[in-house]
Amino acid sequence: MKLEVIRDLFLKHQEPSLSHRYITNNSIKPLLDKLEKHATVETIGESVLKAPIYSLKMGYGEKRILMWSQMHGNESTTTKAVFDLLNTLLDNTSGLNSILETCTLYIIPILNPDGAAAYTRINANEVDLNRDAQNLTQPESQVLRAVFNSFKPHFCYNLHGQRTIFSAGTTNKLATVSFLAPAQDESCTVTPNRKKAMEVIAVMNKALQTLIPGGVGVYDDSFNFNCVGDAFQCENVPTILFEAGHYPQDYGRDKTREFIYISYITSLKYISENEVSGDQFAPYFEIPENDKCFYDIIIRNAKFVVNSEEKIMDIGILYQEKLINDRIEFLPKIDKIENLNGFYGHKEFDAKGLAVQGVDGNNVQLGYENVFVIINNEKTSLLLK
């Protein structure tokens, strides 16, 4: 299927009720109610705070694919793209009937509803569910494991989001989408099972490179048996980590969701139409490994006095994502004051050797939080436009 066709499908089927970053059970429940006519929708467990954990099963093919999103509650882009995908699969004119004919999709849209409601990575017990794959101390972890055991997937899609700091390699290219075929052992052996995941990732990367050239990365594959992806990979189920990253000025992640959607469609169509052997895994290793080369804002060439000596340094600012009145606001905080050569800002200012001051009239310091700074007696806004 041509990319132009997939992009047209996205524009046609993008779920209009889901936007920006704050996606919760309340956001998806009306959509699941509508989908009950076309799919099996169930409550498969409860969170720590007794919120329902929903699942949806669609398709009737023999190839079983398990997908779960918002294991980290504040990583919602992949959830939005899931509902865009579901809208598309319900369209009999989409040209994607082969997916439902050959595959059965089992989707958990929000695994961590408490974290989603509070907009936190962790669950209500302050546990990172992606480090609970072995001990299974949390009800959400137990729900996912029970589904894995009963559904017996042939592929797993572990759906996440990543911060604005990530680059594709040590470059000025944003890692707008990242993937990983997790390791199965401490040696990171390229097993037959991992090769299958790598082959599918290579197919997605090929499609994305035409839209975001150089904008795809892979994560370091250091082995951690407590991580869900590594654990499922160890059980010889090809597992793919998806990471929805940043696109220029797309802090609401509604452009990135299109690239995730394209990744879903491309990979599912490939799996539905091919026996994935792992033989075509080699292009996976052409994808650069993620680095951390970005700040949200860099103020270059700011004057500081350190031990009575005048120095010119750069100021690196990161946005803190805060839930305010059911919306995510981005509040700036100074993270680094040093020479930031080799780093890039999504927005950059040049102080031209002048002091950068805070509201108190003093030079800004590490940890400074405010919506503006003062350069040459003029306020410079640090807020998103």
PLY file of the C-alpha trace (Angstrom):
ply
format ascii 1.0
element vertex 385
property float x
property float y
property float z
element edge 384
property int vertex1
property int vertex2
end_header
0.00 0.00 0.00
1.39 3.39 -0.98
2.20 5.86 1.77
-0.01 8.48 0.16
-2.95 6.13 0.60
-2.09 5.45 4.25
-1.79 9.17 4.95
-5.18 9.76 3.33
-6.63 7.02 5.53
-5.20 8.75 8.59
-6.78 12.07 7.68
-10.09 10.32 7.08
-10.08 8.22 10.24
-8.22 10.29 12.82
-10.34 10.11 15.97
-11.48 13.72 16.54
-12.35 13.32 20.22
-8.74 12.50 21.16
-6.15 15.26 20.98
-3.15 16.69 22.82
-1.54 14.75 25.67
-4.13 14.11 28.39
-5.88 10.83 27.51
-7.68 8.91 30.26
-10.34 6.24 30.71
-12.94 9.01 30.49
-11.54 9.89 27.06
-11.77 6.39 25.61
-14.87 4.94 27.30
-17.37 6.51 24.83
-15.27 5.20 21.95
-15.18 1.69 23.40
-18.96 1.79 23.86
-19.33 2.51 20.14
-16.87 -0.22 19.22
-18.84 -2.89 21.10
-20.92 -3.36 17.94
-17.84 -4.39 15.99
-15.42 -5.89 18.50
-15.24 -7.70 21.81
-14.82 -5.05 24.51
-14.23 -6.24 28.07
-13.11 -5.05 31.48
-10.20 -7.38 32.24
-9.16 -6.08 35.64
-8.79 -3.10 37.92
-6.02 -0.69 38.78
-4.74 0.05 42.27
-7.49 2.67 42.66
-10.10 0.29 41.22
-10.35 1.95 37.83
-11.35 -0.49 35.08
-8.71 -1.78 32.68
-10.35 -2.25 29.30
-9.47 -4.53 26.42
-10.67 -4.81 22.87
-10.40 -7.80 20.54
-10.90 -7.45 16.80
-10.27 -9.74 13.83
-10.59 -13.45 13.31
-7.29 -14.53 11.84
-4.80 -17.04 13.20
-1.95 -14.58 13.72
-2.38 -13.16 17.19
-1.01 -9.70 18.00
-1.10 -8.22 21.51
-0.84 -4.43 21.86
-0.84 -2.39 25.08
-0.52 1.35 25.55
-0.09 3.78 28.45
1.75 1.33 30.67
3.26 4.69 31.58
0.23 6.88 32.16
1.71 10.04 30.65
2.61 8.40 27.32
-0.61 8.79 25.36
0.34 9.32 21.72
0.23 5.62 20.89
-3.25 5.41 22.45
-4.56 8.12 20.14
-3.08 6.28 17.17
-4.70 3.00 18.34
-8.16 4.52 17.96
-7.22 6.01 14.59
-6.23 2.47 13.59
-9.47 0.97 14.88
-11.54 3.53 12.97
-9.64 2.58 9.83
-10.06 -1.16 10.26
-13.82 -0.71 10.51
-13.85 0.87 7.05
-14.42 -1.93 4.56
-13.18 0.30 1.76
-9.79 0.94 3.39
-8.01 -1.86 1.52
-6.85 -3.34 4.83
-9.30 -6.24 5.12
-6.38 -8.66 5.06
-5.36 -7.53 8.53
-8.60 -8.64 10.18
-8.87 -11.71 7.96
-5.44 -13.06 8.91
-4.85 -11.49 12.34
-6.59 -11.20 15.67
-5.72 -8.02 17.53
-5.95 -7.89 21.32
-5.53 -4.30 22.48
-5.28 -2.82 25.98
-5.66 0.92 25.27
-4.72 2.12 28.77
-2.96 -0.37 31.02
-2.29 2.20 33.77
-5.52 4.21 34.17
-4.46 5.70 37.52
-1.24 6.99 36.01
-3.17 8.29 33.01
-5.59 10.22 35.24
-2.77 11.72 37.31
-0.54 12.15 34.24
2.35 10.26 35.76
4.69 7.58 34.49
4.11 5.40 37.55
0.97 3.79 38.93
-0.88 4.77 42.11
1.59 2.76 44.22
4.45 4.73 42.62
5.68 1.64 40.77
7.02 1.70 37.22
5.05 -1.13 35.65
7.81 -1.61 33.11
10.08 -2.80 35.91
7.54 -5.22 37.39
7.54 -7.97 34.79
8.98 -10.62 37.09
7.73 -9.79 40.56
4.24 -8.84 39.33
3.56 -6.84 42.49
0.95 -4.60 40.89
-2.58 -5.43 39.71
-1.92 -3.82 36.33
1.15 -6.02 35.80
-0.86 -9.08 36.73
-3.58 -8.17 34.22
-1.07 -7.87 31.38
0.64 -11.13 32.29
-2.71 -12.95 32.46
-3.63 -11.69 28.99
-0.23 -12.70 27.63
-0.62 -16.21 29.08
-4.17 -16.73 27.82
-3.99 -15.01 24.42
-0.64 -16.56 23.51
0.39 -13.84 21.04
2.61 -14.35 18.03
3.74 -10.70 18.24
3.69 -8.10 21.00
3.53 -4.33 20.49
4.76 -2.49 23.59
3.56 1.09 23.03
5.28 4.04 24.70
6.22 7.71 24.33
9.56 9.45 24.76
10.74 12.89 25.79
11.74 15.80 23.57
15.45 15.31 24.36
16.07 12.33 22.09
18.01 12.48 18.84
18.50 9.81 16.19
22.18 9.25 16.80
24.52 12.03 17.92
23.00 14.43 15.41
20.59 17.33 15.09
17.94 14.91 13.82
15.00 14.37 16.14
14.08 10.79 17.01
10.45 11.36 16.14
9.80 7.61 16.27
11.97 5.02 17.96
11.86 1.25 18.09
13.59 -1.64 19.83
13.71 -5.39 19.46
14.50 -6.09 23.14
17.27 -8.45 24.14
16.66 -11.98 25.40
19.87 -12.39 27.37
22.75 -10.46 28.93
24.81 -10.91 25.77
22.10 -9.31 23.62
22.26 -12.30 21.29
20.55 -11.75 17.95
18.22 -14.71 18.34
15.81 -16.01 15.68
13.02 -14.52 17.73
14.60 -11.06 17.86
15.28 -11.25 14.12
11.54 -11.46 13.48
10.96 -8.30 15.51
13.89 -6.63 13.73
12.46 -7.54 10.33
9.15 -5.87 11.13
10.92 -2.78 12.51
13.00 -2.56 9.33
9.79 -2.48 7.29
8.37 0.35 9.40
11.64 2.28 9.24
11.72 2.05 5.45
8.26 3.61 5.25
9.01 6.35 7.78
12.28 7.38 6.15
10.37 8.82 3.21
8.44 11.11 5.60
10.96 11.88 8.35
14.39 11.21 6.80
16.89 10.42 9.54
14.15 10.81 12.13
13.97 7.21 13.39
16.10 5.77 16.17
16.52 2.56 18.10
17.08 2.20 21.81
20.07 0.60 23.45
19.23 -3.09 23.84
20.84 -3.64 27.24
19.05 -6.55 28.84
16.74 -6.07 31.83
14.73 -9.13 32.78
12.35 -6.96 34.84
11.23 -5.02 31.75
8.10 -6.33 30.11
9.48 -6.32 26.57
12.59 -8.24 27.57
10.52 -10.70 29.59
8.11 -11.44 26.74
10.97 -11.67 24.26
12.52 -14.26 26.58
9.40 -16.35 26.10
10.12 -16.41 22.36
7.37 -13.99 21.38
8.74 -11.35 18.99
8.23 -8.10 20.85
8.53 -4.59 19.44
8.92 -1.45 21.49
7.31 1.62 19.88
8.30 5.06 21.17
6.38 8.13 20.02
8.80 11.04 20.11
8.93 14.71 19.20
8.30 16.43 15.88
9.16 20.14 15.50
6.75 22.21 17.62
4.41 19.22 18.01
4.20 19.33 21.78
0.64 18.00 21.62
2.01 14.98 19.71
-0.77 15.10 17.13
1.69 15.05 14.23
3.74 12.23 15.74
0.55 10.21 16.10
0.35 10.11 12.29
3.80 8.50 12.10
2.81 5.97 14.77
-0.38 5.24 12.82
1.67 4.67 9.67
3.90 2.32 11.66
0.88 0.36 12.87
-0.63 0.03 9.39
2.68 -0.80 7.71
3.67 -3.45 10.24
0.25 -5.08 10.57
-0.19 -5.28 6.82
3.28 -6.80 6.50
2.58 -9.40 9.18
-0.83 -10.19 7.68
0.56 -10.78 4.20
3.89 -12.47 4.97
5.36 -15.25 7.03
7.87 -13.27 9.06
10.96 -15.46 9.15
13.53 -12.98 10.42
15.64 -13.41 7.31
15.25 -9.71 6.45
16.54 -8.41 9.79
19.80 -6.79 8.65
18.44 -3.28 7.81
17.49 -2.93 11.48
21.16 -2.32 12.27
21.25 0.65 9.90
18.97 2.61 12.25
21.01 4.91 14.53
20.90 4.46 18.27
19.15 7.18 20.23
21.15 9.87 21.95
20.09 12.86 24.08
21.14 15.89 22.05
18.15 18.22 22.45
16.81 20.81 24.85
13.46 22.49 24.48
15.21 25.88 24.56
18.85 26.89 24.43
19.93 30.45 25.17
23.39 30.82 23.64
26.25 33.10 24.68
24.98 34.28 28.05
27.30 36.20 30.36
27.97 34.83 33.85
30.43 35.78 36.55
32.00 32.72 38.17
34.53 33.26 40.99
34.95 36.88 39.87
35.70 35.73 36.33
33.42 36.58 33.45
32.38 33.58 31.34
30.18 33.05 28.30
28.01 29.96 28.62
24.81 28.46 27.24
21.57 27.86 29.10
19.65 24.61 28.50
15.95 24.69 29.37
13.55 21.76 29.54
9.79 21.92 29.79
8.11 20.30 32.74
4.78 18.75 31.80
2.16 19.73 34.37
-1.48 18.70 34.58
-3.48 21.91 35.12
-7.27 21.96 34.77
-7.29 18.71 32.80
-4.76 19.96 30.28
-1.02 19.52 30.04
0.92 22.75 30.33
4.61 23.07 29.52
6.52 25.07 32.12
10.20 25.93 31.52
12.98 25.07 33.97
16.73 25.65 33.58
18.45 22.26 33.47
22.04 23.13 32.45
24.32 26.16 32.41
27.51 25.28 30.54
28.96 25.04 27.06
26.28 23.23 25.07
28.15 22.72 21.82
26.86 19.50 20.32
23.39 20.10 21.71
20.44 21.60 19.87
17.39 23.54 20.98
13.92 23.12 19.58
14.01 26.90 19.99
17.20 28.94 20.36
18.00 32.51 21.41
21.32 34.36 21.28
22.07 36.49 24.34
25.04 38.02 22.44
27.27 38.13 25.49
24.71 39.82 27.73
23.49 38.66 31.12
20.30 36.64 31.29
18.32 37.65 34.34
15.33 36.43 36.25
12.43 38.42 37.64
14.58 39.43 40.63
17.13 41.12 38.40
19.86 38.59 39.19
21.48 36.19 36.75
19.42 33.05 36.31
20.60 29.87 38.03
20.10 26.15 37.72
16.52 25.25 38.60
15.14 28.68 37.68
11.46 28.36 36.80
9.58 31.17 35.13
7.77 31.89 31.91
10.27 34.55 30.86
13.82 35.82 31.31
15.19 39.33 30.90
17.91 40.09 28.33
19.03 43.70 27.82
16.08 44.92 29.93
13.59 43.14 27.64
11.43 40.20 28.56
11.95 37.09 26.46
9.09 34.59 26.70
9.97 30.94 27.26
6.44 29.70 26.71
5.24 27.71 23.73
3.44 29.73 21.11
0 1
1 2
2 3
3 4
4 5
5 6
6 7
7 8
8 9
9 10
10 11
11 12
12 13
13 14
14 15
15 16
16 17
17 18
18 19
19 20
20 21
21 22
22 23
23 24
24 25
25 26
26 27
27 28
28 29
29 30
30 31
31 32
32 33
33 34
34 35
35 36
36 37
37 38
38 39
39 40
40 41
41 42
42 43
43 44
44 45
45 46
46 47
47 48
48 49
49 50
50 51
51 52
52 53
53 54
54 55
55 56
56 57
57 58
58 59
59 60
60 61
61 62
62 63
63 64
64 65
65 66
66 67
67 68
68 69
69 70
70 71
71 72
72 73
73 74
74 75
75 76
76 77
77 78
78 79
79 80
80 81
81 82
82 83
83 84
84 85
85 86
86 87
87 88
88 89
89 90
90 91
91 92
92 93
93 94
94 95
95 96
96 97
97 98
98 99
99 100
100 101
101 102
102 103
103 104
104 105
105 106
106 107
107 108
108 109
109 110
110 111
111 112
112 113
113 114
114 115
115 116
116 117
117 118
118 119
119 120
120 121
121 122
122 123
123 124
124 125
125 126
126 127
127 128
128 129
129 130
130 131
131 132
132 133
133 134
134 135
135 136
136 137
137 138
138 139
139 140
140 141
141 142
142 143
143 144
144 145
145 146
146 147
147 148
148 149
149 150
150 151
151 152
152 153
153 154
154 155
155 156
156 157
157 158
158 159
159 160
160 161
161 162
162 163
163 164
164 165
165 166
166 167
167 168
168 169
169 170
170 171
171 172
172 173
173 174
174 175
175 176
176 177
177 178
178 179
179 180
180 181
181 182
182 183
183 184
184 185
185 186
186 187
187 188
188 189
189 190
190 191
191 192
192 193
193 194
194 195
195 196
196 197
197 198
198 199
199 200
200 201
201 202
202 203
203 204
204 205
205 206
206 207
207 208
208 209
209 210
210 211
211 212
212 213
213 214
214 215
215 216
216 217
217 218
218 219
219 220
220 221
221 222
222 223
223 224
224 225
225 226
226 227
227 228
228 229
229 230
230 231
231 232
232 233
233 234
234 235
235 236
236 237
237 238
238 239
239 240
240 241
241 242
242 243
243 244
244 245
245 246
246 247
247 248
248 249
249 250
250 251
251 252
252 253
253 254
254 255
255 256
256 257
257 258
258 259
259 260
260 261
261 262
262 263
263 264
264 265
265 266
266 267
267 268
268 269
269 270
270 271
271 272
272 273
273 274
274 275
275 276
276 277
277 278
278 279
279 280
280 281
281 282
282 283
283 284
284 285
285 286
286 287
287 288
288 289
289 290
290 291
291 292
292 293
293 294
294 295
295 296
296 297
297 298
298 299
299 300
300 301
301 302
302 303
303 304
304 305
305 306
306 307
307 308
308 309
309 310
310 311
311 312
312 313
313 314
314 315
315 316
316 317
317 318
318 319
319 320
320 321
321 322
322 323
323 324
324 325
325 326
326 327
327 328
328 329
329 330
330 331
331 332
332 333
333 334
334 335
335 336
336 337
337 338
338 339
339 340
340 341
341 342
342 343
343 344
344 345
345 346
346 347
347 348
348 349
349 350
350 351
351 352
352 353
353 354
354 355
355 356
356 357
357 358
358 359
359 360
360 361
361 362
362 363
363 364
364 365
365 366
366 367
367 368
368 369
369 370
370 371
371 372
372 373
373 374
374 375
375 376
376 377
377 378
378 379
379 380
380 381
381 382
382 383
383 384
